[in-house]
């Protein structure tokens, strides 16, 4: 994923995996909610997934492979 996503997109993805809302992510990263939406849209496009749940699932599978 580090080759596919920018460092900020990875930050946002890690918050998505925790189940945080766009508003919560925005507050944590000190950016606007619109900026978070922009990053989420790019993450979904780059990962070729339809939604946040799919992105989270894909991230978890990749994480498990790296840990093995």
TIRO-2110 file (N, C-alpha, C; in Angstrom, 1 decimal):
// TIRO-2110
0.8, -1.2, 0.0, N, 1, A
0.0, 0.0, 0.0, CA, 1, A
0.8, 1.3, 0.0, C, 1, A
2.0, 1.2, 0.6, N, 2, A
2.9, 2.4, 0.6, CA, 2, A
3.3, 2.8, -0.7, C, 2, A
3.3, 1.9, -1.7, N, 3, A
3.6, 2.3, -3.1, CA, 3, A
2.4, 2.9, -3.8, C, 3, A
1.2, 2.6, -3.3, N, 4, A
0.0, 3.0, -4.0, CA, 4, A
-0.6, 4.3, -3.4, C, 4, A
-0.5, 4.5, -2.1, N, 5, A
-1.1, 5.6, -1.4, CA, 5, A
0.0, 6.6, -0.9, C, 5, A
-0.4, 7.8, -0.8, N, 6, A
0.4, 8.8, -0.2, CA, 6, A
0.5, 8.6, 1.3, C, 6, A
1.5, 9.2, 2.0, N, 7, A
1.5, 9.0, 3.5, CA, 7, A
0.2, 9.5, 4.1, C, 7, A
-0.3, 10.6, 3.7, N, 8, A
-1.5, 11.2, 4.3, CA, 8, A
-2.7, 10.3, 4.0, C, 8, A
-2.8, 9.7, 2.8, N, 9, A
-3.9, 8.7, 2.5, CA, 9, A
-3.8, 7.5, 3.4, C, 9, A
-2.6, 7.1, 3.7, N, 10, A
-2.4, 6.0, 4.7, CA, 10, A
-2.8, 6.4, 6.1, C, 10, A
-2.5, 7.6, 6.5, N, 11, A
-3.0, 8.1, 7.8, CA, 11, A
-4.6, 8.0, 7.8, C, 11, A
-5.2, 8.5, 6.8, N, 12, A
-6.7, 8.5, 6.7, CA, 12, A
-7.2, 7.1, 6.7, C, 12, A
-6.6, 6.2, 5.9, N, 13, A
-7.0, 4.8, 5.9, CA, 13, A
-6.9, 4.1, 7.3, C, 13, A
-5.8, 4.4, 8.0, N, 14, A
-5.7, 3.8, 9.3, CA, 14, A
-6.8, 4.3, 10.2, C, 14, A
-7.3, 5.5, 10.1, N, 15, A
-8.4, 6.0, 10.9, CA, 15, A
-9.7, 5.3, 10.4, C, 15, A
-9.8, 5.1, 9.1, N, 16, A
-11.0, 4.4, 8.6, CA, 16, A
-11.1, 3.0, 9.2, C, 16, A
-10.0, 2.3, 9.3, N, 17, A
-9.9, 1.0, 9.8, CA, 17, A
-10.4, 1.0, 11.3, C, 17, A
-10.2, 2.0, 12.0, N, 18, A
-10.6, 2.2, 13.4, CA, 18, A
-12.1, 2.5, 13.5, C, 18, A
-12.8, 2.7, 12.3, N, 19, A
-14.2, 3.0, 12.3, CA, 19, A
-14.6, 4.4, 12.5, C, 19, A
-13.6, 5.3, 12.4, N, 20, A
-13.9, 6.7, 12.6, CA, 20, A
-14.6, 7.3, 11.5, C, 20, A
-15.4, 8.3, 11.8, N, 21, A
-16.2, 9.1, 10.8, CA, 21, A
-15.2, 10.1, 10.2, C, 21, A
-15.7, 10.7, 9.1, N, 22, A
-14.9, 11.7, 8.4, CA, 22, A
-14.7, 12.9, 9.4, C, 22, A
-15.7, 13.3, 10.1, N, 23, A
-15.6, 14.4, 11.1, CA, 23, A
-14.5, 14.1, 12.2, C, 23, A
-14.5, 12.8, 12.7, N, 24, A
-13.5, 12.4, 13.7, CA, 24, A
-12.1, 12.5, 13.1, C, 24, A
-12.0, 11.9, 11.9, N, 25, A
-10.7, 11.9, 11.2, CA, 25, A
-10.2, 13.4, 11.0, C, 25, A
-11.1, 14.2, 10.6, N, 26, A
-10.7, 15.6, 10.3, CA, 26, A
-10.2, 16.3, 11.6, C, 26, A
-10.9, 16.1, 12.7, N, 27, A
-10.5, 16.7, 14.0, CA, 27, A
-9.1, 16.2, 14.4, C, 27, A
-8.9, 14.8, 14.3, N, 28, A
-7.7, 14.2, 14.7, CA, 28, A
-6.5, 14.8, 13.8, C, 28, A
-6.7, 14.8, 12.5, N, 29, A
-5.6, 15.2, 11.6, CA, 29, A
-5.5, 16.7, 11.4, C, 29, A
-6.4, 17.4, 12.0, N, 30, A
-6.5, 18.9, 11.9, CA, 30, A
-6.6, 19.4, 10.5, C, 30, A
-7.6, 18.8, 9.8, N, 31, A
-7.9, 19.2, 8.4, CA, 31, A
-9.4, 19.4, 8.3, C, 31, A
-9.9, 19.8, 7.2, N, 32, A
-11.3, 20.0, 7.0, CA, 32, A
-12.0, 18.6, 6.7, C, 32, A
-13.3, 18.5, 6.9, N, 33, A
-14.0, 17.3, 6.6, CA, 33, A
-13.9, 17.1, 5.1, C, 33, A
-14.0, 18.2, 4.3, N, 34, A
-13.9, 18.1, 2.9, CA, 34, A
-12.6, 17.5, 2.4, C, 34, A
-11.5, 17.8, 3.1, N, 35, A
-10.2, 17.2, 2.8, CA, 35, A
-10.2, 15.7, 3.1, C, 35, A
-10.8, 15.3, 4.1, N, 36, A
-10.9, 13.9, 4.5, CA, 36, A
-11.7, 13.2, 3.4, C, 36, A
-12.8, 13.8, 3.0, N, 37, A
-13.6, 13.2, 1.9, CA, 37, A
-12.8, 13.0, 0.6, C, 37, A
-12.0, 14.0, 0.3, N, 38, A
-11.2, 14.0, -0.9, CA, 38, A
-10.2, 12.8, -0.8, C, 38, A
-9.5, 12.6, 0.4, N, 39, A
-8.6, 11.5, 0.6, CA, 39, A
-9.3, 10.2, 0.5, C, 39, A
-10.5, 10.1, 1.1, N, 40, A
-11.2, 8.8, 1.1, CA, 40, A
-11.6, 8.4, -0.3, C, 40, A
-12.0, 9.4, -1.1, N, 41, A
-12.3, 9.1, -2.5, CA, 41, A
-11.1, 8.6, -3.3, C, 41, A
-10.0, 9.3, -3.0, N, 42, A
-8.7, 8.8, -3.7, CA, 42, A
-8.3, 7.4, -3.2, C, 42, A
-8.4, 7.2, -1.9, N, 43, A
-8.1, 5.8, -1.4, CA, 43, A
-8.9, 4.8, -2.1, C, 43, A
-10.3, 5.0, -2.1, N, 44, A
-11.2, 4.0, -2.7, CA, 44, A
-10.8, 3.8, -4.2, C, 44, A
-10.5, 4.9, -4.9, N, 45, A
-10.2, 4.7, -6.3, CA, 45, A
-8.9, 4.0, -6.5, C, 45, A
-7.8, 4.4, -5.8, N, 46, A
-6.5, 3.7, -5.9, CA, 46, A
-6.5, 2.2, -5.5, C, 46, A
-7.3, 1.9, -4.5, N, 47, A
-7.4, 0.5, -4.0, CA, 47, A
-8.4, -0.3, -4.8, C, 47, A
-9.1, 0.4, -5.7, N, 48, A
-10.1, -0.2, -6.6, CA, 48, A
-11.2, -1.0, -5.8, C, 48, A
-11.7, -0.2, -4.8, N, 49, A
-12.8, -0.8, -3.9, CA, 49, A
-14.0, 0.2, -4.0, C, 49, A
-15.1, -0.3, -3.6, N, 50, A
-16.4, 0.4, -3.7, CA, 50, A
-16.7, 1.3, -2.5, C, 50, A
-16.2, 0.9, -1.3, N, 51, A
-16.6, 1.6, -0.1, CA, 51, A
-15.6, 1.4, 1.0, C, 51, A
-15.8, 2.1, 2.1, N, 52, A
-14.9, 2.1, 3.3, CA, 52, A
-14.7, 0.7, 3.8, C, 52, A
-15.8, -0.1, 3.9, N, 53, A
-15.7, -1.4, 4.5, CA, 53, A
-14.8, -2.3, 3.6, C, 53, A
-14.9, -2.2, 2.3, N, 54, A
-14.0, -2.9, 1.4, CA, 54, A
-12.6, -2.5, 1.6, C, 54, A
-12.4, -1.2, 1.7, N, 55, A
-11.0, -0.7, 1.9, CA, 55, A
-10.4, -1.2, 3.2, C, 55, A
-11.2, -1.2, 4.2, N, 56, A
-10.8, -1.7, 5.5, CA, 56, A
-10.4, -3.2, 5.4, C, 56, A
-11.3, -4.0, 4.8, N, 57, A
-11.1, -5.4, 4.6, CA, 57, A
-9.8, -5.7, 3.9, C, 57, A
-9.6, -4.9, 2.8, N, 58, A
-8.4, -5.1, 2.0, CA, 58, A
-7.1, -4.7, 2.8, C, 58, A
-7.2, -3.6, 3.6, N, 59, A
-6.1, -3.2, 4.4, CA, 59, A
-5.8, -4.3, 5.4, C, 59, A
-6.8, -4.9, 6.0, N, 60, A
-6.6, -5.9, 7.1, CA, 60, A
-5.9, -7.1, 6.5, C, 60, A
-6.4, -7.5, 5.3, N, 61, A
-5.8, -8.7, 4.6, CA, 61, A
-4.3, -8.5, 4.3, C, 61, A
-4.0, -7.3, 3.8, N, 62, A
-2.6, -6.9, 3.5, CA, 62, A
-1.7, -6.9, 4.8, C, 62, A
-2.3, -6.4, 5.8, N, 63, A
-1.6, -6.3, 7.1, CA, 63, A
-1.3, -7.7, 7.7, C, 63, A
-2.2, -8.6, 7.6, N, 64, A
-2.0, -9.9, 8.0, CA, 64, A
-0.9, -10.6, 7.2, C, 64, A
-0.9, -10.4, 5.9, N, 65, A
0.1, -11.0, 5.1, CA, 65, A
1.5, -10.5, 5.5, C, 65, A
1.6, -9.2, 5.8, N, 66, A
2.9, -8.7, 6.2, CA, 66, A
3.4, -9.2, 7.5, C, 66, A
2.4, -9.5, 8.4, N, 67, A
2.8, -10.0, 9.7, CA, 67, A
3.2, -11.4, 9.7, C, 67, A
2.7, -12.2, 8.7, N, 68, A
3.0, -13.6, 8.7, CA, 68, A
4.4, -13.9, 8.2, C, 68, A
END
